[in-house]
Amino acid sequence: MLALTGVPGVAARLTPEAELAFQQYVAGVEARIERQHARPETYVAMLASERELRIEPVNGGSWSAGGALLHHWRGAAFVPQATPKEMLALVRDFSHFPEYYAPEIVSASALVDDGENATLAVRLKERRIVTIVLDAEYQVHGKLQGEDRGYSISRSTHIWEVDDPGSRRERRRPEGDDDGFLWHLNSYWSFVRVPGGLLIECEAVSLTRDVPAGLGWLAAPVIDELPRTALEFTLRSTKKALEQHLMRRPNDE
């Protein structure tokens, strides 16, 4: 679920230029995904087999935008015997996210949920050079498009970096005025029935701070690697959770 980058103790600030760049970019991504969903043969952009999980960068993976960094990665996996209905139920099973995505998700709950649209509150934890804790809120929308395919979109609306989590001194830093580990994260799930099972695909678009001057030797390897590994973790965890659900499926389903 995370695409965290940054260097502890070196403050950053989200600029209006970076915010605009992110919003314009995801508008283009969402327009392209909407066109894909209008045509069953192009519903997903990638192919995966039962024996592989594929991850690829989009537009190079990471690039500068308004003094920040935009990241875009895409991955796909195949889940034998799974159905779109089961996948949609899984990505809306918010209360079990801490189980499915441990240890990266500490807690998750729906503040509002009408069955198709939800406001989701999540506490995230990432251990890299230091332990980073974030509180985030997302607008989530998903549904089936017939019996053979469906989608789920998660757009971050608030992300706060948390100081001294779990203590009496715990506090949220002002949004966009923190260490810049993560300012935005949108996730786009598409899933379609194929012979033998279900093809699931996730695109993750995130916005983080840029590399601090003079610290590229420390930050650049994290920036290059973390968005990819975060998406791979999310895909593998989702595939595993769906497979475990299938093992509990009644035989007559």
C-alpha positions as a Markdown table, in Angstrom:
| # | Residue | x | y | z |
|---|---|---|---|---|
| 1 | Met | 0.0 | 0.0 | 0.0 |
| 2 | Leu | 3.1 | 2.5 | 0.7 |
| 3 | Ala | 5.5 | 4.3 | -1.6 |
| 4 | Leu | 7.5 | 6.0 | 1.0 |
| 5 | Thr | 10.7 | 7.9 | 0.3 |
| 6 | Gly | 12.6 | 10.6 | 2.1 |
| 7 | Val | 15.4 | 11.2 | 4.6 |
| 8 | Pro | 14.6 | 11.5 | 8.3 |
| 9 | Gly | 15.2 | 14.9 | 9.9 |
| 10 | Val | 15.3 | 16.9 | 6.6 |
| 11 | Ala | 12.0 | 18.8 | 6.4 |
| 12 | Ala | 10.1 | 19.2 | 3.2 |
| 13 | Arg | 7.1 | 21.1 | 2.0 |
| 14 | Leu | 4.4 | 20.2 | -0.6 |
| 15 | Thr | 4.4 | 23.0 | -3.1 |
| 16 | Pro | 1.3 | 24.1 | -5.1 |
| 17 | Glu | 3.2 | 23.2 | -8.3 |
| 18 | Ala | 3.7 | 19.6 | -7.1 |
| 19 | Glu | 0.1 | 19.3 | -6.0 |
| 20 | Leu | -1.1 | 20.5 | -9.4 |
| 21 | Ala | 1.3 | 18.2 | -11.2 |
| 22 | Phe | 0.0 | 15.2 | -9.2 |
| 23 | Gln | -3.7 | 16.1 | -9.8 |
| 24 | Gln | -3.2 | 16.6 | -13.5 |
| 25 | Tyr | -1.3 | 13.4 | -13.9 |
| 26 | Val | -3.8 | 11.2 | -12.1 |
| 27 | Ala | -6.6 | 12.8 | -14.2 |
| 28 | Gly | -4.9 | 11.5 | -17.2 |
| 29 | Val | -4.3 | 8.1 | -15.7 |
| 30 | Glu | -8.0 | 7.8 | -14.7 |
| 31 | Ala | -9.2 | 8.9 | -18.1 |
| 32 | Arg | -7.0 | 6.1 | -19.7 |
| 33 | Ile | -8.3 | 3.5 | -17.2 |
| 34 | Glu | -11.9 | 4.6 | -17.9 |
| 35 | Arg | -11.3 | 3.9 | -21.6 |
| 36 | Gln | -9.8 | 0.5 | -20.8 |
| 37 | His | -12.8 | -0.4 | -18.7 |
| 38 | Ala | -15.1 | 0.4 | -21.6 |
| 39 | Arg | -13.6 | -2.4 | -23.7 |
| 40 | Pro | -13.4 | -5.9 | -22.2 |
| 41 | Glu | -10.5 | -6.9 | -24.3 |
| 42 | Thr | -8.3 | -4.0 | -22.9 |
| 43 | Tyr | -9.7 | -4.1 | -19.3 |
| 44 | Val | -6.3 | -4.6 | -17.9 |
| 45 | Ala | -3.0 | -3.3 | -19.2 |
| 46 | Met | -0.8 | -6.3 | -18.2 |
| 47 | Leu | -0.9 | -10.1 | -18.4 |
| 48 | Ala | 0.1 | -12.5 | -15.7 |
| 49 | Ser | 0.2 | -16.3 | -15.6 |
| 50 | Glu | -0.3 | -18.7 | -12.7 |
| 51 | Arg | 3.5 | -19.0 | -12.3 |
| 52 | Glu | 4.4 | -15.3 | -12.3 |
| 53 | Leu | 3.7 | -11.9 | -10.7 |
| 54 | Arg | 4.7 | -9.0 | -13.0 |
| 55 | Ile | 5.7 | -5.5 | -11.9 |
| 56 | Glu | 6.7 | -2.7 | -14.3 |
| 57 | Pro | 7.4 | 1.0 | -14.1 |
| 58 | Val | 5.1 | 3.4 | -16.0 |
| 59 | Asn | 6.7 | 6.4 | -17.6 |
| 60 | Gly | 10.0 | 5.4 | -16.1 |
| 61 | Gly | 8.7 | 4.8 | -12.6 |
| 62 | Ser | 9.8 | 8.1 | -10.9 |
| 63 | Trp | 10.3 | 11.7 | -12.1 |
| 64 | Ser | 10.6 | 15.2 | -10.8 |
| 65 | Ala | 7.4 | 17.3 | -10.6 |
| 66 | Gly | 7.1 | 20.8 | -9.1 |
| 67 | Gly | 9.9 | 20.2 | -6.6 |
| 68 | Ala | 8.6 | 16.7 | -5.6 |
| 69 | Leu | 8.7 | 13.2 | -7.1 |
| 70 | Leu | 5.9 | 11.4 | -8.9 |
| 71 | His | 5.9 | 7.6 | -8.9 |
| 72 | His | 3.9 | 5.3 | -11.1 |
| 73 | Trp | 4.1 | 1.5 | -11.0 |
| 74 | Arg | 1.9 | -1.2 | -12.2 |
| 75 | Gly | 1.6 | -4.9 | -11.4 |
| 76 | Ala | -0.5 | -7.9 | -12.2 |
| 77 | Ala | -1.1 | -11.4 | -10.8 |
| 78 | Phe | -3.2 | -14.4 | -11.6 |
| 79 | Val | -5.4 | -16.1 | -8.9 |
| 80 | Pro | -6.7 | -19.5 | -10.0 |
| 81 | Gln | -10.5 | -20.1 | -9.5 |
| 82 | Ala | -11.2 | -16.7 | -8.0 |
| 83 | Thr | -14.1 | -14.5 | -9.2 |
| 84 | Pro | -14.6 | -10.7 | -9.6 |
| 85 | Lys | -17.2 | -10.8 | -6.8 |
| 86 | Glu | -14.7 | -12.3 | -4.4 |
| 87 | Met | -12.0 | -9.8 | -5.3 |
| 88 | Leu | -14.3 | -6.9 | -4.8 |
| 89 | Ala | -15.4 | -8.2 | -1.4 |
| 90 | Leu | -11.7 | -8.6 | -0.4 |
| 91 | Val | -10.7 | -5.0 | -1.3 |
| 92 | Arg | -13.7 | -3.7 | 0.6 |
| 93 | Asp | -13.1 | -5.9 | 3.6 |
| 94 | Phe | -11.5 | -2.9 | 5.4 |
| 95 | Ser | -11.6 | -4.2 | 8.9 |
| 96 | His | -9.3 | -7.1 | 7.9 |
| 97 | Phe | -6.7 | -5.0 | 6.1 |
| 98 | Pro | -4.4 | -5.1 | 9.2 |
| 99 | Glu | -4.5 | -8.9 | 8.8 |
| 100 | Tyr | -4.1 | -9.0 | 5.0 |
| 101 | Tyr | -1.4 | -6.3 | 4.8 |
| 102 | Ala | 0.5 | -6.7 | 8.1 |
| 103 | Pro | 2.8 | -5.2 | 9.2 |
| 104 | Glu | 2.4 | -2.2 | 6.8 |
| 105 | Ile | -1.2 | -1.5 | 7.9 |
| 106 | Val | -1.7 | -1.2 | 11.6 |
| 107 | Ser | -5.4 | -0.3 | 11.6 |
| 108 | Ala | -8.2 | 0.4 | 9.1 |
| 109 | Ser | -11.8 | 1.4 | 9.5 |
| 110 | Ala | -14.6 | 2.8 | 7.3 |
| 111 | Leu | -15.8 | 6.2 | 8.5 |
| 112 | Val | -18.6 | 6.0 | 5.9 |
| 113 | Asp | -19.6 | 3.1 | 3.7 |
| 114 | Asp | -22.7 | 2.8 | 1.4 |
| 115 | Gly | -21.5 | -0.4 | -0.2 |
| 116 | Glu | -20.0 | 1.3 | -3.3 |
| 117 | Asn | -18.4 | 4.4 | -1.9 |
| 118 | Ala | -16.5 | 4.6 | 1.3 |
| 119 | Thr | -14.3 | 6.9 | 3.4 |
| 120 | Leu | -11.5 | 4.9 | 4.8 |
| 121 | Ala | -9.2 | 5.7 | 7.7 |
| 122 | Val | -5.8 | 3.8 | 7.9 |
| 123 | Arg | -2.7 | 3.9 | 10.0 |
| 124 | Leu | 0.4 | 2.9 | 8.1 |
| 125 | Lys | 3.8 | 1.8 | 9.4 |
| 126 | Glu | 6.9 | 1.4 | 7.3 |
| 127 | Arg | 10.3 | 0.3 | 8.7 |
| 128 | Arg | 13.3 | 1.4 | 6.6 |
| 129 | Ile | 16.1 | 3.6 | 8.0 |
| 130 | Val | 13.7 | 4.6 | 10.7 |
| 131 | Thr | 10.1 | 3.6 | 11.5 |
| 132 | Ile | 7.6 | 5.9 | 9.8 |
| 133 | Val | 4.0 | 6.1 | 10.9 |
| 134 | Leu | 1.3 | 7.8 | 8.8 |
| 135 | Asp | -2.4 | 8.4 | 9.3 |
| 136 | Ala | -4.3 | 8.5 | 6.0 |
| 137 | Glu | -7.8 | 8.9 | 4.8 |
| 138 | Tyr | -9.0 | 7.6 | 1.4 |
| 139 | Gln | -12.1 | 7.9 | -0.8 |
| 140 | Val | -12.8 | 4.4 | -2.1 |
| 141 | His | -15.1 | 3.6 | -5.0 |
| 142 | Gly | -15.6 | 0.2 | -6.6 |
| 143 | Lys | -18.1 | -2.0 | -8.3 |
| 144 | Leu | -18.6 | -4.9 | -10.6 |
| 145 | Gln | -19.2 | -4.4 | -14.3 |
| 146 | Gly | -21.2 | -7.4 | -15.2 |
| 147 | Glu | -20.2 | -10.9 | -13.9 |
| 148 | Asp | -16.8 | -11.0 | -15.5 |
| 149 | Arg | -15.0 | -7.9 | -14.3 |
| 150 | Gly | -14.8 | -5.1 | -11.7 |
| 151 | Tyr | -12.6 | -2.3 | -10.3 |
| 152 | Ser | -11.8 | -0.4 | -7.2 |
| 153 | Ile | -10.3 | 3.1 | -6.9 |
| 154 | Ser | -8.7 | 4.5 | -3.8 |
| 155 | Arg | -7.7 | 8.2 | -3.7 |
| 156 | Ser | -5.9 | 9.7 | -0.7 |
| 157 | Thr | -7.6 | 12.8 | 0.6 |
| 158 | His | -5.4 | 13.3 | 3.8 |
| 159 | Ile | -2.0 | 12.0 | 4.8 |
| 160 | Trp | -0.5 | 13.0 | 8.1 |
| 161 | Glu | 3.0 | 12.0 | 9.4 |
| 162 | Val | 2.7 | 11.0 | 13.1 |
| 163 | Asp | 5.3 | 11.9 | 15.7 |
| 164 | Asp | 5.7 | 9.8 | 18.8 |
| 165 | Pro | 3.0 | 7.3 | 17.8 |
| 166 | Gly | 1.3 | 5.4 | 20.7 |
| 167 | Ser | 2.6 | 7.8 | 23.4 |
| 168 | Arg | 0.9 | 10.7 | 25.2 |
| 169 | Arg | 3.0 | 13.0 | 23.0 |
| 170 | Glu | 1.6 | 11.6 | 19.8 |
| 171 | Arg | 0.7 | 14.3 | 17.3 |
| 172 | Arg | 0.0 | 14.7 | 13.6 |
| 173 | Arg | 2.2 | 17.1 | 11.7 |
| 174 | Pro | 0.6 | 19.6 | 9.3 |
| 175 | Glu | -0.2 | 18.0 | 6.0 |
| 176 | Gly | 2.4 | 18.7 | 3.4 |
| 177 | Asp | 4.8 | 20.3 | 5.9 |
| 178 | Asp | 6.7 | 17.3 | 7.3 |
| 179 | Asp | 9.5 | 14.9 | 6.2 |
| 180 | Gly | 7.8 | 14.3 | 2.9 |
| 181 | Phe | 7.7 | 10.5 | 3.1 |
| 182 | Leu | 4.3 | 10.4 | 1.4 |
| 183 | Trp | 2.0 | 13.2 | 0.3 |
| 184 | His | -0.4 | 11.4 | -2.0 |
| 185 | Leu | -1.1 | 7.7 | -2.9 |
| 186 | Asn | -3.8 | 6.6 | -5.3 |
| 187 | Ser | -4.4 | 2.9 | -6.1 |
| 188 | Tyr | -6.3 | 1.6 | -9.1 |
| 189 | Trp | -7.4 | -2.0 | -9.1 |
| 190 | Ser | -8.8 | -3.7 | -12.2 |
| 191 | Phe | -9.8 | -7.4 | -12.2 |
| 192 | Val | -11.2 | -9.6 | -14.9 |
| 193 | Arg | -12.2 | -13.2 | -15.2 |
| 194 | Val | -9.9 | -15.2 | -17.6 |
| 195 | Pro | -9.7 | -19.0 | -18.3 |
| 196 | Gly | -9.0 | -20.8 | -15.0 |
| 197 | Gly | -9.3 | -17.8 | -12.7 |
| 198 | Leu | -9.0 | -14.1 | -12.2 |
| 199 | Leu | -6.4 | -11.6 | -13.4 |
| 200 | Ile | -5.9 | -8.8 | -10.9 |
| 201 | Glu | -4.0 | -5.6 | -11.7 |
| 202 | Cys | -3.0 | -2.6 | -9.5 |
| 203 | Glu | -1.6 | 0.7 | -10.5 |
| 204 | Ala | -0.1 | 2.9 | -7.8 |
| 205 | Val | 0.6 | 6.6 | -8.3 |
| 206 | Ser | 2.2 | 8.4 | -5.4 |
| 207 | Leu | 3.8 | 11.8 | -4.6 |
| 208 | Thr | 6.8 | 12.2 | -2.3 |
| 209 | Arg | 9.5 | 14.7 | -1.6 |
| 210 | Asp | 12.4 | 15.1 | -3.9 |
| 211 | Val | 16.0 | 14.0 | -3.1 |
| 212 | Pro | 17.5 | 16.5 | -0.7 |
| 213 | Ala | 20.6 | 18.2 | -2.0 |
| 214 | Gly | 23.8 | 16.4 | -1.1 |
| 215 | Leu | 22.0 | 13.3 | 0.1 |
| 216 | Gly | 21.4 | 11.5 | -3.2 |
| 217 | Trp | 23.7 | 8.8 | -2.2 |
| 218 | Leu | 21.4 | 7.9 | 0.7 |
| 219 | Ala | 18.0 | 8.7 | -0.7 |
| 220 | Ala | 18.3 | 7.6 | -4.4 |
| 221 | Pro | 18.5 | 3.8 | -3.8 |
| 222 | Val | 15.3 | 4.0 | -1.6 |
| 223 | Ile | 13.5 | 6.2 | -4.2 |
| 224 | Asp | 14.4 | 3.8 | -7.0 |
| 225 | Glu | 13.4 | 0.6 | -5.1 |
| 226 | Leu | 10.7 | 1.3 | -2.6 |
| 227 | Pro | 7.7 | 2.0 | -4.9 |
| 228 | Arg | 8.3 | -1.2 | -6.7 |
| 229 | Thr | 8.7 | -3.3 | -3.6 |
| 230 | Ala | 5.7 | -1.7 | -2.0 |
| 231 | Leu | 3.5 | -2.6 | -4.9 |
| 232 | Glu | 4.9 | -6.1 | -5.1 |
| 233 | Phe | 4.1 | -6.6 | -1.4 |
| 234 | Thr | 0.6 | -5.3 | -2.0 |
| 235 | Leu | 0.0 | -7.7 | -4.9 |
| 236 | Arg | 1.4 | -10.7 | -3.2 |
| 237 | Ser | -0.6 | -10.0 | 0.0 |
| 238 | Thr | -3.8 | -9.5 | -2.0 |
| 239 | Lys | -3.2 | -12.7 | -4.0 |
| 240 | Lys | -2.5 | -14.7 | -0.7 |
| 241 | Ala | -5.5 | -13.3 | 1.0 |
| 242 | Leu | -7.8 | -14.2 | -1.9 |
| 243 | Glu | -6.3 | -17.7 | -2.1 |
| 244 | Gln | -6.9 | -18.2 | 1.6 |
| 245 | His | -10.5 | -17.1 | 1.1 |
| 246 | Leu | -10.9 | -19.6 | -1.7 |
| 247 | Met | -9.7 | -22.4 | 0.6 |
| 248 | Arg | -12.6 | -21.6 | 2.9 |
| 249 | Arg | -15.1 | -21.4 | 0.1 |
| 250 | Pro | -18.0 | -24.0 | 0.3 |
| 251 | Asn | -17.5 | -26.8 | -2.2 |
| 252 | Asp | -20.8 | -26.0 | -3.9 |
| 253 | Glu | -19.9 | -22.4 | -4.7 |
